[in-house]
Amino acid sequence: TRANQVNPDELSGGTFTTATHVLGQTGFEYNAPNLVEGREFNFFNSTLQLNGGGVAVDNASSPPHLYVADPGNNRVLAFNDFRTVVAGQKADLVIGQPDFLHSLVNYPTNSPDTPSSSSLFAPTAVTVDSNGDLWVADAGNGRVLRFPSPFQQTGGDMQQANLVIGQLNFTQSLHGVTAQTMGAPSGIAFSKNGGLLVSDVAFNRVLYFRKQGSGFITGQSASVVIGQSDFG
């Protein structure tokens, strides 16, 4: 809710003068339904009617990092040292938005049809691999993204994913029932042999992706489907 403070004596010609104060937001350019400043979560995405809020700890890092999926605000918040996190603490890093004050779908367009290598739409789950890379189940965009060691990235730009699974590229958003595409990935985990398991809640299935040589490749097909008789 926004409230502008205007002196009635400043009105002229049936128009308002420029507002000088805003209440309910930290600035005139922000309009999130919940105050967004980097210390809050919204675990329900009203656009997709989808609950999330996955949490992952990178125990291999020093200090151990904490990642929390924040689907309602279309972002992942990261805390540098999960051992020292206290109630009301502001996150140290944000993924999917340019700062802690935005919560747009696929920033900067606020459109579900314009994904990119840095944007998110209702991320519901996170996990960390043995290299310290962050994997995000980006449910609204029907894909899983890998962000390389977020706390080691420098510069003021948004975090950039270096791999996408579930789509053929970073700008595609197809939600078909195939071995290469996903409906709404809602959970991710690694098997003991390093394969990737993704639960696809929209299509009532789990997809398994084997490593291609020493790793994964963008747009690769799943090798196994669980919960259905085939990929179609």
C-alpha positions in Angstrom: 0.0 0.0 0.0 1.4 3.4 -1.0 0.4 6.7 0.6 1.6 10.0 -0.9 1.7 13.1 1.3 0.2 16.1 -0.5 -0.7 19.6 0.7 -4.1 20.5 -0.7 -3.0 24.1 -1.0 -0.4 22.9 -3.6 -3.0 21.7 -6.0 -3.6 23.8 -9.1 -5.4 23.3 -12.4 -6.9 20.0 -11.2 -3.5 18.3 -11.1 -1.3 17.0 -8.3 2.2 18.3 -7.6 5.1 15.8 -7.3 4.8 13.7 -4.1 7.5 14.2 -1.6 7.1 11.1 0.6 6.1 7.5 0.2 4.8 5.2 2.9 4.8 1.4 2.7 7.9 1.1 0.4 11.5 2.1 0.7 11.3 4.3 -2.4 8.9 5.5 -5.1 10.3 3.0 -7.7 9.3 -0.1 -5.6 5.9 -1.8 -5.4 6.4 -5.3 -3.9 3.3 -6.5 -1.9 5.5 -7.3 1.0 8.4 -5.0 2.1 11.5 -6.3 0.4 14.8 -5.4 1.8 16.8 -8.7 2.0 15.7 -10.1 5.4 12.3 -11.6 4.6 10.9 -14.6 2.6 7.7 -15.2 0.8 7.4 -19.0 0.4 4.2 -18.8 -1.6 4.2 -17.6 -5.2 0.7 -16.3 -5.9 1.1 -16.2 -9.7 1.8 -20.0 -9.9 -0.1 -20.9 -6.7 3.1 -22.8 -5.8 4.8 -23.3 -2.4 8.5 -23.5 -2.1 11.3 -22.4 0.3 14.0 -25.0 -0.2 17.2 -24.6 1.9 20.7 -25.8 1.3 24.0 -25.5 3.2 27.4 -25.6 1.5 29.3 -27.5 4.1 32.4 -27.7 1.9 32.9 -24.0 1.9 34.7 -22.0 4.7 32.6 -20.5 6.2 29.7 -22.7 5.3 27.1 -20.8 3.2 23.4 -21.0 3.5 21.0 -20.6 0.5 17.2 -20.2 0.7 14.8 -20.2 -2.2 12.3 -17.4 -2.0 9.7 -18.1 -4.7 7.3 -15.3 -3.9 10.0 -12.8 -4.4 11.6 -14.5 -7.4 15.0 -14.8 -5.9 17.4 -16.8 -3.8 18.9 -15.3 -0.7 22.4 -16.4 0.5 24.0 -16.0 3.9 27.8 -16.2 4.1 28.1 -18.1 7.4 25.0 -20.1 8.4 26.5 -20.7 11.8 26.0 -17.1 12.8 22.6 -16.3 11.2 20.2 -14.8 13.7 16.5 -13.8 13.5 15.9 -10.8 11.3 19.4 -10.8 9.7 19.8 -9.4 6.2 21.2 -11.7 3.6 24.7 -11.2 2.2 23.9 -12.0 -1.4 20.9 -12.2 -3.7 20.5 -14.2 -6.9 17.8 -13.5 -9.4 17.5 -9.8 -8.6 19.9 -6.8 -9.0 19.6 -5.9 -5.3 17.6 -6.7 -2.2 14.9 -4.3 -3.0 13.5 -5.9 -6.2 11.2 -8.9 -6.6 10.3 -8.9 -10.3 9.6 -12.0 -12.4 12.5 -12.5 -14.8 14.1 -9.1 -13.9 14.0 -6.6 -15.4 11.0 -7.3 -17.6 8.6 -8.7 -14.9 7.3 -11.1 -17.6 7.1 -14.9 -17.4 8.0 -15.0 -21.1 11.5 -13.5 -21.0 13.9 -15.7 -19.0 17.6 -15.1 -19.0 20.8 -16.5 -17.5 20.4 -14.2 -14.5 16.6 -14.1 -13.9 14.3 -16.3 -11.9 10.6 -17.0 -11.7 9.4 -18.7 -8.5 12.5 -20.7 -7.6 11.4 -23.4 -5.2 14.4 -25.5 -4.4 18.2 -25.3 -4.1 21.1 -27.6 -3.7 24.9 -27.3 -3.8 27.3 -29.6 -5.6 30.8 -30.7 -4.5 32.4 -27.8 -6.3 30.4 -25.2 -4.3 28.1 -24.4 -7.3 24.5 -23.5 -6.6 21.7 -25.4 -8.4 18.3 -23.8 -8.5 15.0 -25.3 -9.4 13.5 -22.4 -11.3 9.9 -23.6 -11.4 8.2 -20.8 -13.2 10.6 -21.0 -16.1 10.5 -24.8 -16.2 14.3 -25.3 -15.7 17.2 -25.9 -13.4 20.1 -23.4 -13.4 23.6 -23.8 -12.1 25.3 -20.7 -10.7 29.1 -21.1 -10.2 30.3 -20.5 -6.6 28.2 -17.4 -6.0 30.3 -16.1 -3.1 33.4 -16.2 -5.3 31.9 -13.9 -8.0 33.0 -10.3 -8.0 31.6 -7.1 -9.5 28.3 -5.4 -9.3 26.4 -7.3 -12.0 23.7 -9.9 -11.4 24.8 -13.5 -10.8 24.9 -15.4 -14.1 24.1 -19.1 -14.5 26.5 -21.1 -16.7 24.3 -24.1 -17.4 20.6 -24.8 -17.9 18.7 -28.1 -17.8 15.1 -28.4 -18.8 15.3 -25.9 -21.6 17.5 -25.8 -24.7 18.9 -22.4 -23.8 18.6 -19.6 -21.3 16.0 -17.6 -23.1 13.6 -20.4 -24.0 10.6 -21.2 -21.8 8.8 -24.3 -23.2 6.8 -26.4 -20.7 6.2 -29.5 -22.9 6.2 -33.1 -21.7 9.5 -34.3 -23.1 12.9 -35.6 -22.0 14.4 -32.2 -22.5 11.8 -29.9 -21.0 10.1 -29.6 -17.7 6.7 -28.4 -16.4 7.6 -27.0 -13.0 10.7 -28.4 -11.3 10.1 -28.3 -7.5 12.9 -30.4 -6.0 16.5 -31.2 -6.9 19.1 -33.6 -5.5 22.3 -35.4 -6.5 22.6 -39.2 -6.5 25.7 -40.9 -5.1 27.2 -41.2 -8.5 26.7 -37.5 -9.3 23.6 -37.7 -11.4 20.9 -35.1 -11.0 17.4 -35.9 -9.9 14.6 -33.4 -10.5 11.0 -33.7 -9.3 8.6 -32.2 -11.9 5.5 -31.5 -10.0 3.5 -30.3 -13.0 3.9 -33.6 -14.9 3.8 -36.0 -11.9 7.3 -37.4 -12.5 11.0 -37.4 -11.5 13.6 -37.0 -14.1 17.2 -38.3 -13.8 20.1 -36.7 -15.7 23.3 -38.6 -16.1 26.6 -36.7 -16.4 27.9 -36.3 -20.0 31.5 -37.3 -19.5 32.8 -35.3 -16.6 29.8 -33.0 -16.2 26.4 -31.9 -17.5 25.6 -29.9 -20.7 23.0 -27.3 -21.4 19.8 -28.7 -22.8 20.6 -32.3 -22.3 17.9 -34.9 -22.2 17.0 -36.9 -19.1 18.0 -40.6 -19.3 15.4 -42.0 -16.9 11.8 -41.0 -15.9 10.2 -42.1 -12.7 6.4 -41.9 -12.1 5.4 -42.3 -15.8 5.9 -45.1 -18.4 7.7 -42.8 -20.8 8.9 -39.2 -21.3 5.7 -38.3 -23.2 
